Structures are given as structure tokens and as C-alpha cells.
Amino acid sequence: MVEAEREIALDDYIEDMASLFKVLGDTTRTKILAVLEKGELNVTDISNYVGLNISAISHQLRILRQAKLIKPRKVGKEVRYSLDDEHISQIFKCALEHVME
């Protein structure tokens, strides 16, 4: 790959990273990720932990799903949410360690 092609590819990734940081830049979404770090939960449980109504939580969950930070799993009529993969947990832990220094 030539240098110009690498720069174009890197620019695409940088845009994606900036979008990821925008999603993570919201306090409510960060609280939701912190709660889901502990395990899989439904909307009501998340709402109780975060202290917002179910409608507000559902809106934020939609944004987190679109950003591929969380994933749903249907259990009967209930939908349970968890972090999408280990990368999300690592990003979250790394950021927390950084701000706690």
C-alpha cells in the first residue's frame, strides 16, 4: 500500500474513532456502559441504576446499539443488553484508569 492510500484509510478510521468518542462523550451513555460492565441487564434494571425513565434509557440504548457498543439478546418477551465485545470493556477500563490518575 502506498503512503497516500494509507493516509486515506487512516482518515476513514479517524472519522470512525471521532464518532465513537462522540457517542462516549455523553454522561448518560457512559453511565449505561458502566452498569453493563457488571453484566447483562434489561431496560428497567438499567433505568433503576442510572436514575432515568425507561423512555430516556431506550433512546440512549438505541444510540449505543447503532455505535455497536452494546448488543441486545431477547429472552422470551424481555430484551437484555450487554457490552458488544471485550474491546468495549477494555476502552471503558482504560478511560477510567486514565481519569483516576
A tleap script that builds the chain and sets N, CA, C and O, in Angstrom:
source leaprc.protein.ff14SB
mol = sequence {
  NMET VAL GLU ALA GLU ARG GLU ILE ALA LEU
  ASP ASP TYR ILE GLU ASP MET ALA SER LEU
  PHE LYS VAL LEU GLY ASP THR THR ARG THR
  LYS ILE LEU ALA VAL LEU GLU LYS GLY GLU
  LEU ASN VAL THR ASP ILE SER ASN TYR VAL
  GLY LEU ASN ILE SER ALA ILE SER HIE GLN
  LEU ARG ILE LEU ARG GLN ALA LYS LEU ILE
  LYS PRO ARG LYS VAL GLY LYS GLU VAL ARG
  TYR SER LEU ASP ASP GLU HIE ILE SER GLN
  ILE PHE LYS CYS ALA LEU GLU HIE VAL MET
  CGLU
}
set mol.1.N position { 0.848 -1.177 0.000 }
set mol.1.CA position { 0.000 0.000 0.000 }
set mol.1.C position { 0.896 1.243 0.000 }
set mol.1.O position { 1.821 1.343 0.806 }
set mol.2.N position { 0.627 2.170 -0.885 }
set mol.2.CA position { 1.409 3.398 -0.951 }
set mol.2.C position { 0.994 4.349 0.170 }
set mol.2.O position { -0.086 4.224 0.747 }
set mol.3.N position { 1.870 5.292 0.458 }
set mol.3.CA position { 1.651 6.217 1.583 }
set mol.3.C position { 0.319 6.959 1.466 }
set mol.3.O position { -0.393 7.095 2.461 }
set mol.4.N position { -0.028 7.437 0.281 }
set mol.4.CA position { -1.287 8.183 0.087 }
set mol.4.C position { -2.492 7.299 0.403 }
set mol.4.O position { -3.462 7.761 1.005 }
set mol.5.N position { -2.433 6.031 -0.003 }
set mol.5.CA position { -3.537 5.109 0.284 }
set mol.5.C position { -3.653 4.858 1.783 }
set mol.5.O position { -4.758 4.773 2.318 }
set mol.6.N position { -2.511 4.740 2.461 }
set mol.6.CA position { -2.524 4.553 3.914 }
set mol.6.C position { -3.158 5.745 4.609 }
set mol.6.O position { -3.937 5.578 5.547 }
set mol.7.N position { -2.826 6.954 4.152 }
set mol.7.CA position { -3.390 8.158 4.755 }
set mol.7.C position { -4.892 8.221 4.563 }
set mol.7.O position { -5.615 8.609 5.481 }
set mol.8.N position { -5.379 7.845 3.380 }
set mol.8.CA position { -6.819 7.832 3.121 }
set mol.8.C position { -7.497 6.819 4.030 }
set mol.8.O position { -8.530 7.115 4.631 }
set mol.9.N position { -6.924 5.630 4.134 }
set mol.9.CA position { -7.501 4.607 5.006 }
set mol.9.C position { -7.492 5.075 6.453 }
set mol.9.O position { -8.475 4.891 7.171 }
set mol.10.N position { -6.391 5.678 6.887 }
set mol.10.CA position { -6.294 6.188 8.252 }
set mol.10.C position { -7.321 7.275 8.495 }
set mol.10.O position { -7.914 7.325 9.572 }
set mol.11.N position { -7.546 8.147 7.524 }
set mol.11.CA position { -8.563 9.188 7.653 }
set mol.11.C position { -9.943 8.589 7.892 }
set mol.11.O position { -10.716 9.114 8.693 }
set mol.12.N position { -10.259 7.493 7.202 }
set mol.12.CA position { -11.544 6.822 7.408 }
set mol.12.C position { -11.658 6.315 8.843 }
set mol.12.O position { -12.705 6.465 9.473 }
set mol.13.N position { -10.596 5.721 9.357 }
set mol.13.CA position { -10.603 5.214 10.727 }
set mol.13.C position { -10.680 6.347 11.740 }
set mol.13.O position { -11.334 6.220 12.775 }
set mol.14.N position { -10.018 7.443 11.442 }
set mol.14.CA position { -10.052 8.583 12.356 }
set mol.14.C position { -11.470 9.129 12.469 }
set mol.14.O position { -11.917 9.477 13.562 }
set mol.15.N position { -12.171 9.206 11.352 }
set mol.15.CA position { -13.571 9.646 11.392 }
set mol.15.C position { -14.414 8.702 12.242 }
set mol.15.O position { -15.242 9.146 13.037 }
set mol.16.N position { -14.201 7.399 12.073 }
set mol.16.CA position { -14.928 6.413 12.873 }
set mol.16.C position { -14.599 6.549 14.351 }
set mol.16.O position { -15.485 6.446 15.199 }
set mol.17.N position { -13.324 6.781 14.665 }
set mol.17.CA position { -12.924 6.952 16.063 }
set mol.17.C position { -13.550 8.206 16.653 }
set mol.17.O position { -14.008 8.193 17.796 }
set mol.18.N position { -13.573 9.288 15.883 }
set mol.18.CA position { -14.191 10.526 16.366 }
set mol.18.C position { -15.674 10.303 16.657 }
set mol.18.O position { -16.199 10.810 17.648 }
set mol.19.N position { -16.342 9.549 15.798 }
set mol.19.CA position { -17.756 9.225 16.019 }
set mol.19.C position { -17.931 8.409 17.297 }
set mol.19.O position { -18.862 8.640 18.069 }
set mol.20.N position { -17.030 7.455 17.513 }
set mol.20.CA position { -17.075 6.638 18.730 }
set mol.20.C position { -16.920 7.529 19.961 }
set mol.20.O position { -17.678 7.396 20.922 }
set mol.21.N position { -15.941 8.436 19.934 }
set mol.21.CA position { -15.722 9.315 21.080 }
set mol.21.C position { -16.910 10.257 21.307 }
set mol.21.O position { -17.193 10.622 22.448 }
set mol.22.N position { -17.603 10.652 20.241 }
set mol.22.CA position { -18.811 11.470 20.390 }
set mol.22.C position { -19.874 10.708 21.169 }
set mol.22.O position { -20.507 11.253 22.074 }
set mol.23.N position { -20.064 9.441 20.807 }
set mol.23.CA position { -21.055 8.614 21.496 }
set mol.23.C position { -20.663 8.439 22.958 }
set mol.23.O position { -21.512 8.521 23.846 }
set mol.24.N position { -19.387 8.200 23.206 }
set mol.24.CA position { -18.910 8.008 24.571 }
set mol.24.C position { -18.893 9.306 25.375 }
set mol.24.O position { -18.797 9.269 26.602 }
set mol.25.N position { -18.985 10.448 24.702 }
set mol.25.CA position { -18.911 11.739 25.356 }
set mol.25.C position { -20.156 12.149 26.116 }
set mol.25.O position { -20.175 13.222 26.720 }
set mol.26.N position { -21.181 11.340 26.106 }
set mol.26.CA position { -22.426 11.644 26.812 }
set mol.26.C position { -22.427 10.950 28.174 }
set mol.26.O position { -22.193 9.745 28.254 }
set mol.27.N position { -22.687 11.696 29.233 }
set mol.27.CA position { -22.653 11.154 30.589 }
set mol.27.C position { -23.634 10.000 30.779 }
set mol.27.O position { -23.285 8.991 31.393 }
set mol.28.N position { -24.838 10.129 30.270 }
set mol.28.CA position { -25.829 9.066 30.430 }
set mol.28.C position { -25.371 7.787 29.746 }
set mol.28.O position { -25.486 6.705 30.320 }
set mol.29.N position { -24.855 7.897 28.533 }
set mol.29.CA position { -24.387 6.702 27.824 }
set mol.29.C position { -23.207 6.070 28.556 }
set mol.29.O position { -23.098 4.846 28.617 }
set mol.30.N position { -22.329 6.892 29.107 }
set mol.30.CA position { -21.195 6.364 29.863 }
set mol.30.C position { -21.673 5.647 31.113 }
set mol.30.O position { -21.129 4.602 31.469 }
set mol.31.N position { -22.685 6.192 31.787 }
set mol.31.CA position { -23.269 5.516 32.958 }
set mol.31.C position { -23.857 4.163 32.561 }
set mol.31.O position { -23.691 3.173 33.274 }
set mol.32.N position { -24.538 4.126 31.428 }
set mol.32.CA position { -25.129 2.870 30.955 }
set mol.32.C position { -24.032 1.840 30.700 }
set mol.32.O position { -24.169 0.677 31.082 }
set mol.33.N position { -22.954 2.258 30.060 }
set mol.33.CA position { -21.842 1.333 29.812 }
set mol.33.C position { -21.228 0.844 31.124 }
set mol.33.O position { -20.856 -0.324 31.239 }
set mol.34.N position { -21.123 1.733 32.109 }
set mol.34.CA position { -20.578 1.341 33.417 }
set mol.34.C position { -21.454 0.283 34.077 }
set mol.34.O position { -20.949 -0.669 34.671 }
set mol.35.N position { -22.753 0.453 33.970 }
set mol.35.CA position { -23.687 -0.518 34.543 }
set mol.35.C position { -23.587 -1.847 33.791 }
set mol.35.O position { -23.572 -2.911 34.409 }
set mol.36.N position { -23.519 -1.788 32.471 }
set mol.36.CA position { -23.444 -3.012 31.670 }
set mol.36.C position { -22.089 -3.699 31.798 }
set mol.36.O position { -21.955 -4.879 31.472 }
set mol.37.N position { -21.097 -2.974 32.267 }
set mol.37.CA position { -19.788 -3.574 32.528 }
set mol.37.C position { -19.925 -4.701 33.564 }
set mol.37.O position { -19.162 -5.667 33.557 }
set mol.38.N position { -20.904 -4.552 34.444 }
set mol.38.CA position { -21.124 -5.540 35.510 }
set mol.38.C position { -21.900 -6.761 35.030 }
set mol.38.O position { -21.888 -7.803 35.686 }
set mol.39.N position { -22.576 -6.636 33.888 }
set mol.39.CA position { -23.327 -7.773 33.361 }
set mol.39.C position { -24.546 -7.356 32.571 }
set mol.39.O position { -24.850 -6.170 32.436 }
set mol.40.N position { -25.234 -8.347 32.055 }
set mol.40.CA position { -26.398 -8.170 31.196 }
set mol.40.C position { -27.605 -7.690 32.016 }
set mol.40.O position { -27.877 -8.208 33.099 }
set mol.41.N position { -28.324 -6.686 31.479 }
set mol.41.CA position { -29.489 -6.127 32.173 }
set mol.41.C position { -30.588 -5.777 31.191 }
set mol.41.O position { -30.332 -5.594 30.001 }
set mol.42.N position { -31.818 -5.683 31.691 }
set mol.42.CA position { -32.919 -5.211 30.849 }
set mol.42.C position { -33.077 -3.696 31.034 }
set mol.42.O position { -32.400 -3.093 31.866 }
set mol.43.N position { -33.964 -3.097 30.261 }
set mol.43.CA position { -34.136 -1.642 30.278 }
set mol.43.C position { -34.563 -1.143 31.650 }
set mol.43.O position { -34.085 -0.104 32.106 }
set mol.44.N position { -35.450 -1.862 32.308 }
set mol.44.CA position { -35.920 -1.445 33.627 }
set mol.44.C position { -34.781 -1.422 34.633 }
set mol.44.O position { -34.649 -0.474 35.408 }
set mol.45.N position { -33.963 -2.461 34.622 }
set mol.45.CA position { -32.814 -2.507 35.541 }
set mol.45.C position { -31.856 -1.354 35.266 }
set mol.45.O position { -31.388 -0.692 36.192 }
set mol.46.N position { -31.568 -1.118 33.989 }
set mol.46.CA position { -30.663 -0.024 33.616 }
set mol.46.C position { -31.252 1.307 34.082 }
set mol.46.O position { -30.543 2.152 34.628 }
set mol.47.N position { -32.545 1.484 33.863 }
set mol.47.CA position { -33.241 2.698 34.275 }
set mol.47.C position { -33.106 2.926 35.781 }
set mol.47.O position { -32.853 4.046 36.227 }
set mol.48.N position { -33.275 1.864 36.554 }
set mol.48.CA position { -33.164 1.976 38.009 }
set mol.48.C position { -31.747 2.348 38.440 }
set mol.48.O position { -31.571 3.179 39.331 }
set mol.49.N position { -30.754 1.752 37.826 }
set mol.49.CA position { -29.365 2.046 38.176 }
set mol.49.C position { -28.974 3.470 37.793 }
set mol.49.O position { -28.318 4.172 38.564 }
set mol.50.N position { -29.380 3.887 36.601 }
set mol.50.CA position { -28.953 5.188 36.077 }
set mol.50.C position { -29.817 6.333 36.626 }
set mol.50.O position { -29.360 7.472 36.724 }
set mol.51.N position { -31.060 6.019 36.980 }
set mol.51.CA position { -31.935 7.035 37.560 }
set mol.51.C position { -32.681 7.871 36.542 }
set mol.51.O position { -33.053 9.011 36.821 }
set mol.52.N position { -32.903 7.312 35.365 }
set mol.52.CA position { -33.692 7.992 34.337 }
set mol.52.C position { -34.867 7.120 33.940 }
set mol.52.O position { -34.872 5.914 34.186 }
set mol.53.N position { -35.870 7.745 33.318 }
set mol.53.CA position { -37.038 6.964 32.916 }
set mol.53.C position { -36.697 6.021 31.751 }
set mol.53.O position { -35.699 6.196 31.052 }
set mol.54.N position { -37.548 5.035 31.572 }
set mol.54.CA position { -37.312 3.990 30.573 }
set mol.54.C position { -37.229 4.562 29.166 }
set mol.54.O position { -36.434 4.088 28.354 }
set mol.55.N position { -38.033 5.567 28.868 }
set mol.55.CA position { -38.008 6.174 27.537 }
set mol.55.C position { -36.644 6.803 27.244 }
set mol.55.O position { -36.099 6.633 26.153 }
set mol.56.N position { -36.101 7.523 28.212 }
set mol.56.CA position { -34.787 8.156 28.032 }
set mol.56.C position { -33.700 7.099 27.884 }
set mol.56.O position { -32.791 7.253 27.068 }
set mol.57.N position { -33.785 6.031 28.663 }
set mol.57.CA position { -32.799 4.947 28.580 }
set mol.57.C position { -32.901 4.266 27.220 }
set mol.57.O position { -31.881 3.989 26.589 }
set mol.58.N position { -34.111 3.996 26.768 }
set mol.58.CA position { -34.307 3.341 25.468 }
set mol.58.C position { -33.686 4.154 24.339 }
set mol.58.O position { -33.081 3.599 23.421 }
set mol.59.N position { -33.839 5.462 24.415 }
set mol.59.CA position { -33.246 6.343 23.399 }
set mol.59.C position { -31.719 6.207 23.396 }
set mol.59.O position { -31.102 6.099 22.336 }
set mol.60.N position { -31.126 6.215 24.570 }
set mol.60.CA position { -29.668 6.093 24.664 }
set mol.60.C position { -29.198 4.697 24.251 }
set mol.60.O position { -28.141 4.561 23.636 }
set mol.61.N position { -29.960 3.675 24.577 }
set mol.61.CA position { -29.618 2.312 24.163 }
set mol.61.C position { -29.601 2.198 22.641 }
set mol.61.O position { -28.751 1.512 22.075 }
set mol.62.N position { -30.534 2.867 21.989 }
set mol.62.CA position { -30.583 2.848 20.528 }
set mol.62.C position { -29.286 3.434 19.950 }
set mol.62.O position { -28.717 2.888 19.005 }
set mol.63.N position { -28.836 4.530 20.518 }
set mol.63.CA position { -27.590 5.164 20.051 }
set mol.63.C position { -26.402 4.238 20.296 }
set mol.63.O position { -25.540 4.093 19.429 }
set mol.64.N position { -26.352 3.615 21.460 }
set mol.64.CA position { -25.258 2.693 21.779 }
set mol.64.C position { -25.282 1.463 20.873 }
set mol.64.O position { -24.226 0.949 20.502 }
set mol.65.N position { -26.468 0.990 20.516 }
set mol.65.CA position { -26.579 -0.150 19.586 }
set mol.65.C position { -26.083 0.237 18.202 }
set mol.65.O position { -25.347 -0.519 17.569 }
set mol.66.N position { -26.487 1.418 17.730 }
set mol.66.CA position { -26.061 1.870 16.402 }
set mol.66.C position { -24.540 2.028 16.337 }
set mol.66.O position { -23.938 1.826 15.282 }
set mol.67.N position { -23.929 2.385 17.453 }
set mol.67.CA position { -22.474 2.540 17.507 }
set mol.67.C position { -21.775 1.205 17.757 }
set mol.67.O position { -20.549 1.149 17.854 }
set mol.68.N position { -22.557 0.133 17.861 }
set mol.68.CA position { -22.038 -1.221 18.089 }
set mol.68.C position { -21.260 -1.332 19.399 }
set mol.68.O position { -20.265 -2.051 19.493 }
set mol.69.N position { -21.745 -0.596 20.413 }
set mol.69.CA position { -21.123 -0.665 21.728 }
set mol.69.C position { -21.847 -1.653 22.640 }
set mol.69.O position { -21.257 -2.200 23.572 }
set mol.70.N position { -23.131 -1.872 22.361 }
set mol.70.CA position { -23.909 -2.844 23.134 }
set mol.70.C position { -24.653 -3.748 22.170 }
set mol.70.O position { -24.794 -3.446 20.985 }
set mol.71.N position { -25.130 -4.875 22.713 }
set mol.71.CA position { -25.918 -5.786 21.882 }
set mol.71.C position { -27.124 -6.264 22.689 }
set mol.71.O position { -27.039 -6.446 23.903 }
set mol.72.N position { -28.246 -6.464 21.998 }
set mol.72.CA position { -29.437 -6.971 22.668 }
set mol.72.C position { -29.497 -8.498 22.574 }
set mol.72.O position { -28.928 -9.111 21.671 }
set mol.73.N position { -30.200 -9.079 23.530 }
set mol.73.CA position { -30.468 -10.514 23.480 }
set mol.73.C position { -31.880 -10.712 24.000 }
set mol.73.O position { -32.200 -10.342 25.129 }
set mol.74.N position { -32.715 -11.299 23.161 }
set mol.74.CA position { -34.108 -11.498 23.539 }
set mol.74.C position { -34.242 -12.774 24.359 }
set mol.74.O position { -33.777 -13.842 23.961 }
set mol.75.N position { -34.892 -12.637 25.517 }
set mol.75.CA position { -35.171 -13.766 26.408 }
set mol.75.C position { -36.673 -13.759 26.630 }
set mol.75.O position { -37.184 -13.022 27.472 }
set mol.76.N position { -37.379 -14.592 25.862 }
set mol.76.CA position { -38.841 -14.543 25.899 }
set mol.76.C position { -39.299 -13.210 25.341 }
set mol.76.O position { -38.963 -12.853 24.212 }
set mol.77.N position { -40.076 -12.464 26.142 }
set mol.77.CA position { -40.538 -11.139 25.713 }
set mol.77.C position { -39.583 -10.033 26.158 }
set mol.77.O position { -39.726 -8.880 25.751 }
set mol.78.N position { -38.629 -10.383 26.979 }
set mol.78.CA position { -37.699 -9.404 27.527 }
set mol.78.C position { -36.453 -9.266 26.657 }
set mol.78.O position { -35.967 -10.243 26.088 }
set mol.79.N position { -35.943 -8.037 26.563 }
set mol.79.CA position { -34.685 -7.794 25.860 }
set mol.79.C position { -33.646 -7.412 26.911 }
set mol.79.O position { -33.856 -6.508 27.721 }
set mol.80.N position { -32.532 -8.117 26.876 }
set mol.80.CA position { -31.434 -7.855 27.807 }
set mol.80.C position { -30.257 -7.303 27.011 }
set mol.80.O position { -30.011 -7.715 25.877 }
set mol.81.N position { -29.541 -6.378 27.614 }
set mol.81.CA position { -28.431 -5.709 26.932 }
set mol.81.C position { -27.112 -6.023 27.619 }
set mol.81.O position { -27.049 -6.202 28.835 }
set mol.82.N position { -26.063 -6.084 26.811 }
set mol.82.CA position { -24.715 -6.290 27.324 }
set mol.82.C position { -23.741 -5.535 26.434 }
set mol.82.O position { -24.092 -5.089 25.341 }
set mol.83.N position { -22.510 -5.399 26.917 }
set mol.83.CA position { -21.480 -4.787 26.083 }
set mol.83.C position { -21.273 -5.659 24.855 }
set mol.83.O position { -21.373 -6.884 24.936 }
set mol.84.N position { -20.989 -5.041 23.731 }
set mol.84.CA position { -20.893 -5.781 22.471 }
set mol.84.C position { -19.750 -6.787 22.450 }
set mol.84.O position { -19.919 -7.911 21.978 }
set mol.85.N position { -18.588 -6.388 22.960 }
set mol.85.CA position { -17.457 -7.315 22.994 }
set mol.85.C position { -16.422 -6.838 23.998 }
set mol.85.O position { -16.607 -5.811 24.650 }
set mol.86.N position { -15.360 -7.568 24.119 }
set mol.86.CA position { -14.317 -7.262 25.099 }
set mol.86.C position { -13.623 -5.926 24.804 }
set mol.86.O position { -13.123 -5.280 25.724 }
set mol.87.N position { -13.587 -5.506 23.537 }
set mol.87.CA position { -12.965 -4.226 23.200 }
set mol.87.C position { -13.649 -3.071 23.923 }
set mol.87.O position { -12.987 -2.146 24.392 }
set mol.88.N position { -14.956 -3.128 24.008 }
set mol.88.CA position { -15.707 -2.054 24.666 }
set mol.88.C position { -15.327 -1.998 26.138 }
set mol.88.O position { -15.121 -0.919 26.695 }
set mol.89.N position { -15.236 -3.145 26.752 }
set mol.89.CA position { -14.826 -3.217 28.156 }
set mol.89.C position { -13.416 -2.662 28.337 }
set mol.89.O position { -13.151 -1.936 29.294 }
set mol.90.N position { -12.526 -2.999 27.433 }
set mol.90.CA position { -11.143 -2.504 27.516 }
set mol.90.C position { -11.076 -0.991 27.349 }
set mol.90.O position { -10.344 -0.320 28.077 }
set mol.91.N position { -11.833 -0.448 26.397 }
set mol.91.CA position { -11.868 1.002 26.189 }
set mol.91.C position { -12.366 1.689 27.457 }
set mol.91.O position { -11.803 2.686 27.910 }
set mol.92.N position { -13.433 1.131 28.016 }
set mol.92.CA position { -14.034 1.705 29.213 }
set mol.92.C position { -13.052 1.662 30.385 }
set mol.92.O position { -12.877 2.660 31.083 }
set mol.93.N position { -12.414 0.515 30.601 }
set mol.93.CA position { -11.466 0.369 31.702 }
set mol.93.C position { -10.257 1.283 31.522 }
set mol.93.O position { -9.789 1.888 32.486 }
set mol.94.N position { -9.758 1.387 30.315 }
set mol.94.CA position { -8.601 2.242 30.030 }
set mol.94.C position { -8.934 3.703 30.300 }
set mol.94.O position { -8.133 4.415 30.906 }
set mol.95.N position { -10.095 4.155 29.862 }
set mol.95.CA position { -10.503 5.542 30.086 }
set mol.95.C position { -10.673 5.809 31.577 }
set mol.95.O position { -10.273 6.864 32.070 }
set mol.96.N position { -11.259 4.867 32.290 }
set mol.96.CA position { -11.453 5.030 33.733 }
set mol.96.C position { -10.109 5.113 34.453 }
set mol.96.O position { -9.924 5.959 35.327 }
set mol.97.N position { -9.179 4.244 34.092 }
set mol.97.CA position { -7.841 4.291 34.692 }
set mol.97.C position { -7.179 5.639 34.417 }
set mol.97.O position { -6.538 6.217 35.294 }
set mol.98.N position { -7.341 6.125 33.202 }
set mol.98.CA position { -6.727 7.402 32.835 }
set mol.98.C position { -7.257 8.552 33.687 }
set mol.98.O position { -6.472 9.355 34.194 }
set mol.99.N position { -8.573 8.643 33.852 }
set mol.99.CA position { -9.135 9.759 34.604 }
set mol.99.C position { -8.903 9.628 36.105 }
set mol.99.O position { -8.976 10.619 36.832 }
set mol.100.N position { -8.626 8.415 36.574 }
set mol.100.CA position { -8.382 8.218 38.007 }
set mol.100.C position { -6.922 8.498 38.401 }
set mol.100.O position { -6.602 8.517 39.589 }
set mol.101.N position { -6.045 8.713 37.429 }
set mol.101.CA position { -4.629 9.002 37.730 }
set mol.101.C position { -4.471 10.371 38.345 }
set mol.101.O position { -3.354 10.781 38.661 }
savepdb mol mol.pdb
quit
